[in-house]
């Protein structure tokens, strides 16, 4: 009989997170060690998570026990841009649960983080993974690993049947599925099978623990929180994206050069993404809005700046599956380099399972609100409507209402 899809412990160690959390955490340590932030949880599909509160609490409490061992630190030491002082800090790091409040408010699961950015930054991914897996255990207690593995092989068969050998040789796909995975065991099985059997090019995983265990490349640069925090860390709001990109460049000196574009919409981003940044960054990541239309804007922007788009890479990571991935790949092939990070459709796609839509987003930095407007109205998030209106005014972003 196939092995259970669930392990007793959901989050195994500090590396069971997305790589961009570590890269941003180093940037915070070196540049904003005193910044204070707040984060709030939201279930976008309105699912009732109250019945799972007790088990969620129990799994969260176990985060405080996590540490890095010598083998994990040795793995991180081989990554050239992770600096010795950051690795020493990470070796001492512990999850401090006093920065976290969880309970029931207004008949919904309530979760808020409040504390130093440096000490709460690693909470997001394991908290979301815990909520997702606890819910899945209750709804699908008998799920076995072979259900996920068989579904994945069906996808491979579809890809082989629908893509040419030439396309399979050029198509690059990565696992970005930690936060909303069905379970930790399912993600590990998916990444292992992708590494061994994927018919196209499997280029790595965002999950640092799995990269370490399975000897594959950890992938990731920055997330929305990096740019959002600069709305209160930079000298002026209008310069917040510039400040965020400039700080990243100073921290990584040309490495980790994929910039995220949709914190205040693609148009507002490109207004700040001048020749200096366009030459320094290797490419851009898409995370909301219509992907091909977004790519056309990126290509036109590079051309306007006199940059050959074929020297740059676009990374797509918004709700992808293999058919959509192949469609985008075909639309852009030969015009700009492309790569794809697939999340939920890899790590929580099992027959009979409805994936969750959950997020944990920064809402405040240094006591003042921050916002993500995005290229998709449903992904806009901010507690303060007045600040959203002000942000739209400053960056000349029209309301979509």
C-alpha positions in Angstrom: 0.0 0.0 0.0 1.3 3.5 -0.8 2.7 5.7 1.9 0.4 8.2 3.7 0.6 11.7 2.3 1.0 13.1 5.8 3.9 13.2 8.3 3.2 13.8 12.0 5.2 17.0 11.9 4.4 19.5 9.1 7.4 21.8 9.1 10.6 19.9 9.6 13.4 22.5 9.9 14.2 26.2 9.3 15.1 25.5 5.6 11.5 24.3 4.9 10.7 27.7 3.4 11.0 29.6 0.2 14.5 30.7 -0.8 13.5 34.3 -1.3 12.8 34.5 2.4 16.4 33.9 3.1 17.7 36.3 0.5 15.3 39.1 1.7 16.2 38.3 5.4 19.9 38.9 4.6 18.9 42.2 3.0 16.9 43.1 6.1 19.8 42.2 8.5 22.2 44.4 6.6 19.9 47.4 5.8 16.9 47.5 8.1 17.6 45.5 11.3 15.4 47.8 13.4 12.3 47.9 11.1 9.1 46.8 12.7 6.3 45.2 10.6 2.8 43.8 10.9 1.3 40.9 8.8 -2.2 39.6 8.5 -3.7 36.3 7.3 -6.5 36.1 4.8 -8.4 33.2 3.3 -9.4 34.5 -0.1 -12.1 31.8 -0.8 -13.8 32.4 2.6 -13.4 28.8 3.8 -14.3 28.2 7.5 -11.0 27.3 9.1 -12.2 27.5 12.7 -12.5 23.8 13.3 -8.8 23.4 12.7 -7.6 26.0 15.2 -6.4 23.6 17.9 -4.2 21.5 15.6 -2.9 24.7 13.8 -1.8 26.0 17.2 -0.1 22.8 18.1 1.9 22.7 14.9 2.8 26.4 15.2 4.1 25.9 18.8 6.5 23.3 17.4 8.2 26.0 15.2 9.9 27.3 18.3 12.0 24.0 18.5 13.5 24.4 15.0 17.2 25.0 14.5 19.7 24.6 11.7 22.2 21.7 11.9 25.7 21.7 10.7 24.8 19.9 7.4 22.2 22.6 6.6 24.6 25.4 7.4 27.3 23.8 5.2 24.8 23.7 2.3 24.0 27.4 2.8 27.7 28.2 3.0 28.2 27.0 -0.5 25.9 29.7 -1.8 28.3 32.5 -2.6 26.0 35.5 -1.9 24.9 34.4 1.5 27.3 36.2 3.8 29.1 34.8 6.9 27.5 37.2 9.3 24.0 36.3 8.0 24.7 32.6 8.3 25.9 33.1 11.8 22.7 35.0 12.6 20.6 32.2 11.0 22.4 29.6 13.0 21.2 31.4 16.2 17.7 32.2 14.9 14.7 30.8 16.6 11.0 31.4 15.9 9.7 33.7 18.7 6.0 33.0 19.2 5.4 36.2 21.2 5.3 38.0 17.9 2.3 35.9 16.8 -1.4 36.2 17.7 -3.8 33.5 16.5 -7.5 32.9 17.4 -11.0 33.5 16.2 -12.3 37.0 15.4 -15.6 37.8 13.6 -16.2 34.1 13.1 -13.0 33.6 11.1 -9.5 32.3 11.7 -7.4 35.3 12.8 -3.7 35.5 12.6 -1.4 38.5 13.0 2.3 38.9 13.2 3.8 42.0 14.8 7.5 42.6 15.6 10.9 43.2 14.1 11.0 42.4 10.4 14.2 40.5 10.9 12.5 38.2 13.4 9.1 37.7 11.8 10.1 37.4 8.1 10.5 33.6 8.3 7.0 33.0 9.7 5.0 33.5 6.5 5.8 30.3 4.5 5.6 27.7 7.4 2.4 29.3 8.8 0.7 29.0 5.4 2.0 25.5 4.9 0.7 24.5 8.4 -2.8 25.9 7.8 -3.0 24.2 4.4 -1.8 20.8 5.6 -3.9 20.8 8.8 -7.0 21.5 6.7 -6.1 18.8 4.2 -5.6 16.2 6.9 -9.1 16.8 8.2 -10.7 16.7 4.8 -8.6 13.9 3.2 -7.2 11.8 6.1 -6.7 8.7 4.0 -4.8 10.3 1.1 -1.8 8.4 -0.1 1.3 9.6 -1.9 0.5 7.6 -5.0 -2.5 9.8 -5.7 -0.2 12.8 -6.2 2.4 10.8 -8.0 -0.1 9.3 -10.5 -1.7 12.8 -11.2 1.8 14.1 -11.9 2.6 11.4 -14.4 -0.7 12.1 -16.1 0.5 15.7 -16.6 3.8 14.4 -18.0 1.9 12.3 -20.5 -0.2 15.3 -21.5 3.0 17.4 -22.0 4.7 14.7 -24.1 1.6 14.4 -26.3 1.2 18.2 -26.8 4.7 19.5 -27.0 7.4 18.8 -29.6 10.8 17.4 -28.7 12.3 20.8 -29.5 9.8 22.5 -27.2 10.5 20.0 -24.4 14.2 20.7 -24.7 13.7 24.5 -24.2 10.8 24.6 -21.7 12.0 25.4 -18.1 9.8 24.7 -15.1 10.5 25.0 -11.4 8.5 24.1 -8.2 7.1 27.1 -6.4 4.6 25.2 -4.3 5.6 25.4 -0.6 3.0 27.8 0.8 -0.2 26.1 -0.4 1.1 22.5 -0.7 -1.2 19.6 0.1 1.4 18.3 2.5 5.1 18.4 3.1 5.4 14.7 1.9 3.5 15.5 -1.3 5.7 18.4 -2.1 8.8 16.2 -1.6 7.4 13.5 -3.7 6.5 15.9 -6.5 9.9 17.5 -6.5 11.6 14.1 -6.5 9.5 12.9 -9.4 10.0 16.2 -11.3 13.8 15.9 -10.8 13.9 12.3 -12.1 11.1 12.1 -14.7 9.9 15.5 -15.9 9.9 15.4 -19.8 11.0 19.1 -20.1 13.8 20.9 -18.1 13.2 20.9 -14.4 15.4 23.8 -13.1 14.9 23.7 -9.3 12.7 24.4 -6.4 11.9 27.4 -4.2 12.0 25.1 -1.1 15.4 25.3 0.4 15.0 22.1 2.5 14.2 20.1 -0.7 17.0 21.7 -2.6 19.3 20.5 0.1 17.9 17.0 0.5 17.5 16.3 -3.3 20.7 18.1 -4.5 18.9 20.6 -6.8 19.1 24.3 -7.2 17.2 26.6 -4.7 15.4 29.4 -6.6 14.1 32.8 -5.6 15.0 36.5 -5.3 12.5 38.9 -3.8 8.8 39.0 -2.9 6.2 41.7 -2.6 7.1 42.5 1.0 10.5 43.8 0.0 9.0 46.5 -2.2 6.0 47.1 0.1 8.2 47.8 3.1 10.1 50.5 1.2 6.8 52.5 1.0 7.7 53.4 4.6 11.5 52.9 4.6 12.4 55.1 1.6 12.8 58.9 1.6 9.6 59.5 -0.4 6.6 57.3 -1.4 7.2 58.2 -5.1 10.7 56.8 -4.8 9.8 53.6 -2.9 10.3 51.2 -5.8 13.5 52.9 -6.8 14.8 52.6 -3.2 13.8 48.9 -3.0 15.6 48.1 -6.3 18.6 50.2 -5.4 19.0 48.5 -2.0 18.8 45.1 -3.7 21.5 46.0 -6.2 23.8 47.2 -3.4 23.2 44.0 -1.4 23.7 41.5 -4.2 25.9 43.3 -6.7 24.3 41.9 -9.8 23.3 38.5 -8.5 19.7 37.5 -7.8 18.7 39.8 -10.6 15.0 39.0 -11.2 12.8 41.9 -10.1 9.1 41.6 -9.1 6.9 44.0 -11.0 3.4 44.0 -9.7 3.5 45.6 -6.3 2.0 48.9 -7.7 1.1 47.5 -11.2 3.4 46.8 -14.1 3.0 50.3 -15.6 4.0 52.0 -12.4 7.0 49.6 -12.1 8.2 50.3 -15.6 8.1 54.0 -14.9 10.8 53.4 -12.3 12.7 50.7 -14.2 15.0 52.9 -16.1 18.1 52.0 -18.2 20.2 51.6 -15.0 18.0 49.0 -13.5 17.1 47.4 -16.8 20.8 46.7 -17.4 21.6 45.6 -13.9 18.7 43.2 -13.4 18.6 39.9 -15.4 14.9 40.0 -15.8 11.4 40.3 -14.3 8.9 38.1 -12.5 5.1 38.1 -13.3 2.7 37.4 -10.5 -0.6 39.0 -11.5 -2.6 40.1 -14.5 -2.7 38.7 -18.1 0.8 37.2 -18.6 1.3 37.6 -22.3 0.1 41.3 -22.2 2.5 41.8 -19.3 5.3 40.3 -21.3 4.5 42.5 -24.3 5.0 45.5 -22.0 8.3 44.2 -20.8 9.6 43.5 -24.3 8.5 46.9 -25.5 10.2 48.5 -22.5 13.5 46.8 -23.1 13.4 47.7 -26.8 12.7 51.3 -26.0 15.8 51.3 -23.8 17.9 49.8 -26.6 18.2 46.4 -24.8 17.9 43.2 -26.7 15.0 41.3 -25.0 16.8 38.0 -25.7 19.4 39.0 -23.2 16.8 39.1 -20.5 14.5 36.5 -18.8 10.8 36.7 -17.8 9.8 34.4 -14.9 6.1 33.5 -14.7 4.6 32.4 -11.4 0.9 33.3 -11.2 -1.5 30.3 -10.9 0.1 28.3 -13.6 -0.5 24.8 -14.9 1.2 23.0 -17.7 -1.3 23.9 -20.5 -1.1 27.6 -19.6 2.7 27.3 -19.3 3.0 25.9 -22.7 0.7 28.5 -24.2 2.8 31.4 -22.7 6.0 29.7 -23.8 4.8 29.4 -27.4 3.6 33.0 -27.4 7.0 34.4 -26.4 9.6 31.9 -27.6 12.3 33.5 -29.7 11.4 37.0 -28.5 12.6 36.9 -24.9 13.8 34.1 -22.5 11.2 32.6 -20.3 11.0 30.4 -17.2 8.1 29.1 -15.2 7.4 28.5 -11.5 4.4 26.3 -10.9 3.0 26.2 -7.3 -0.4 24.9 -6.3 -1.0 23.0 -9.5 2.1 20.8 -8.8 2.0 20.4 -5.0 -1.8 20.5 -4.3 -3.3 19.0 -7.5 -4.9 15.7 -6.5 -8.2 14.4 -7.8 -11.0 15.3 -5.4 -8.9 18.0 -3.6 -9.9 21.7 -3.8 -6.8 23.8 -3.1 -6.9 26.7 -0.7 -6.4 30.4 -1.6 -4.7 31.8 1.5 -2.2 34.6 1.9 -0.3 36.2 4.8 0.7 39.8 3.7 2.5 42.7 5.3 0.1 45.4 6.3 2.3 47.9 8.2 5.9 48.9 8.4 7.3 51.1 11.2 3.7 51.8 12.3 2.4 53.1 9.0 0.4 51.2 6.3 1.9 49.6 3.2 -0.1 48.2 0.2 0.0 45.9 -2.7 -2.1 47.2 -5.6 -1.2 44.5 -8.1 -2.3 44.0 -11.7 -5.3 42.0 -10.6 -8.0 43.7 -8.5 -8.6 40.7 -6.3 -5.0 40.7 -5.2 -5.0 44.2 -3.9 -4.4 44.2 -0.1 -4.2 47.0 2.5 -6.0 47.7 5.7 -6.1 51.4 5.1 -8.3 52.5 2.1 -7.0 56.1 2.4 -3.4 54.9 1.9 -4.4 52.8 -1.1 -6.0 55.9 -2.6 -2.9 58.0 -1.8 -0.6 55.3 -3.4 -2.8 55.3 -6.5 -2.6 59.1 -6.7 1.1 59.3 -6.3 1.8 56.6 -8.9 -1.1 57.7 -11.2 -2.7 54.3 -11.0 -6.4 54.5 -11.9 -8.9 52.8 -9.7 -10.4 49.5 -11.1 -13.7 49.9 -9.3 
